[in-house]
Amino acid sequence: MSISLIAKDIKESATLLINEKAAILRAKGEPLIHLGGGEPKSKAPLSAILAANAIINSGEVRYAPADGIPELKAAIIRYTEDYYKIKVAPENVIASSGAKQALMIALMAVLNPQDEVIFPAPYWVSYSEMVKMIGAVPVPVLPEDGSFYPRIEDIERYITSYTKVIMLNSPNNPTGAVYSRQFIKDVVELTQKRGIYLIMDDIYHRLVFDGVEWVNVFDYAKELTDNTKVVIINGVSKQYAMTGFRIGWAVANKKLIEVMRILQGHQTSGPSVVMQKAAVGALNGPQSQVDALRVSLQNNCQVMMERLGAFNGVRANRPDGSFYVFVDFSYYEKDSRKLANFLLDKVRVATVPGVDFGLEGHLRLSTCGSIKDITEGLERIKWAVDPDSPNELFIGMRKLVRDWL
């Protein structure tokens, strides 16, 4: 079969692949523990469910405008005023089928083949593939000091005449790192000086842990005019536990949003009106669930860090927010895909290989599950990589593993 050169170069999403493998094993009744997922276990807000049910029960489920229904755009405008402290118009907003689509059409709207997109590594698995799908060039930047916190000099040394976009994700997936105020300020000034687009993937921005400051890019970009090259990407998936609803959005200058609207109109048309109504319900409804999720994630993260402290040779930086801990397992195995497959096969624990996030030797572990899942999952991993470690809890597990093998 003949397929395009671009299609040949695109890798499967590592996170979606691990979810599929996990679902198959669970369907077979395997005692799987999923530490690779990026979705909360809590339920969607009641306000979202009621809003979706209302339009379904009406029977009036029709096409939506390509850029989103007016009620959702109004809710996004209020959200933007609350969290970014700027006033925007409906023409500055587009709703999409997930934050992923909003990001994709933003990139499509500004990139030409051979243009370059800079983003710090480690990075979300889809960034590099999205850029390549447009024929542009991904430029991941690993901080020279080996940390997960980029410096402006790390970014500057990769800028060329082809650089069109700098893309930031803070809190970061997979590391949970929140970028500093000074770094955000420096990047805003750099992009303004060079005429480069700055895309902020803020999907985790309300899931920041106590004592950590999330920095609003508009503290330095100041305003959103027709010449402002700042794009905000967000959505309901993470903060409201609405991953399956597939509603995200972008906020940007009117000219760019108009181009994105045209592109989306030919791609998918407007997002499902039922899902948009649900998003309106979530954004306009009680917000206590978001903070409850944040506190739960923070507690789970604490448990995970304590358990990881019992491993020999394993290194893990405490996250500032999000769902993840990005753990260096290279002491045991430098090939992260090999290690992830080994853990899935040997002790039925699902993780995501670090190489897919741009840093080999690591695994991304999720804090979305229960304390029981985190505790038992890490105990299984410890037994798998260090089988001589004494652990009374895993006498039964050893027999179970022998039965599998």
Residue, then its C-alpha position, 0 to 999 in steps of 0.5 A: m500500500s502506498i502512503s504519504l511520506i509524512a504518514k510514514d514518519i508519524k509514530e503512534s501515540a504512546t499514551l493512547l497505545i498503553n491505554e489500549k493495551a491496558a483495556i485489553l488486559r482488563a477485559k481478559g480479567e488480568p489483575l492490571i494496575h494502570l499507572g500510565g493513564g492521564e485521566p482522573k478517576s473522579k466523575a464529570p460534574l453533575s452540572a455538566i451531565l444535567a446540561a448535556n441531558a437537557i439538550i439530548n432530551s429536547g431532541e434538538v441536537r443539530y450542527a454547531p457553528a464551526d467555532g463553537i456555540p455562543e453559550l460556550k464562547a461566553a463561558i470561555i470569555r468569563y474563564t479567560e477574564d477570571y484566570y488571565k485577567i484580560k477581556v476578550a471578544p467572541e472573535n478571540v475564541i474557538a471551541s474544538s473537539g478537545a484541546k488537542q484539536a485546538l492545538m493542531i489547527a493553531l499550528m496548521a494556521v501559522l506553520n509552513p513546511q520547514d518552519e521550526v517549533i521549539f518546545p522544552a523537553p521532556y514534552w507531551v508525546s503529540y507535540s513532535e508528531m503534530v508538527k511533523m504532520i504539517g511538514a514542519v520541524p520539531v525542535p525539542v530543547l533539553p536544559e543543559d543543566g539536566s533539570f526539567y526547568p528550561r532557561i531562556e539561554d536554553i531556548e535562545r541557542y536553538i532559534t534560527s531564521y526558521t523558528k516560527v513558534i515556541m510552545l510551552n506546557s506548564p505544569n508540564n506533561p510528563t514532569g509536572a514542572v511549573y515554569s518560573r515567573q522569570f522564564i515566562k517573562d523572558v520567553v514573552e519578551l523574546t517572542q515579542k522581539r523576534g515576532i515568534y508565536l508563543i503557544m501556551d498549553d495550559i491544560y493543567h494550570r488549575l492543578v498546581f500544588d500548594g506553595v507553587e506559583w502558576v504564571n499567567v502569560f498575560d502578566y507580561a504579554k499585557e493585552l490581546t490585540d490583532n498583533t499579539k502572537v500569543v495563543i492560549i490552549n485549554g479545555v475541560s478534560k483534565q480539571y473537570a475529569m471530562t476526558g471523553f467529552r472532547i471539548g477544548w478551546a483556543v484564545a488568540n488574536k482575531k485574525l488567527i482565530e478566523v483562520m482556525r475557524i475556517l480550517q476547523g470548518h473543513q476538518t470536523s465542523g463545530p464540536s458536538v453540541v451535546m458536549q459543548k453544552a456539557a462544557v458550559g455546565a462545567l465552566n458555569g457550575p460549582q468549581s469545588q470539584v476542581d480543587a478537590l481533584r487538585v488536593s487528591l492529586q497532591n496527596n497521591c503525589q506525596v504517597m508516590m514520592e515516599r514509595l519511590g524513596a524506597f527504591n535503590g538507584v531510582r531518581a524522581n523530582r517532586p512535581d509542582g502540579s499535574f497528574y504525573v511523576f517522571v522517574d529515572f529508572s536508568y539504574y535498572e534499564k536504560d531502554s524505557r520501552k523495554l522496561a515498560n513492556f517488561l513491567l506490563d508483561k511480568v507484573r501487569v503494571a502499565t507505565v509510559p516509556g520516557v523515550d516518547f517524551g523525549l528523554e530515555g531511561h525514564l517512565r511516566l507514572s500517573t497519580c490519577g489512580s487510588i492510593k491502593d493502586i499507587t502503593e501496590g503498583l510501585e510494590r510490583i515494580k520494585w519486586a520486578v526490578d529488584p526481586d531480591s528485595p524483601n517484601e512480605l506483601f508480595i509473597g502472593m504476588r511472586k506465586l501469581v507471577r510464576d503462574w503467569l509465566 
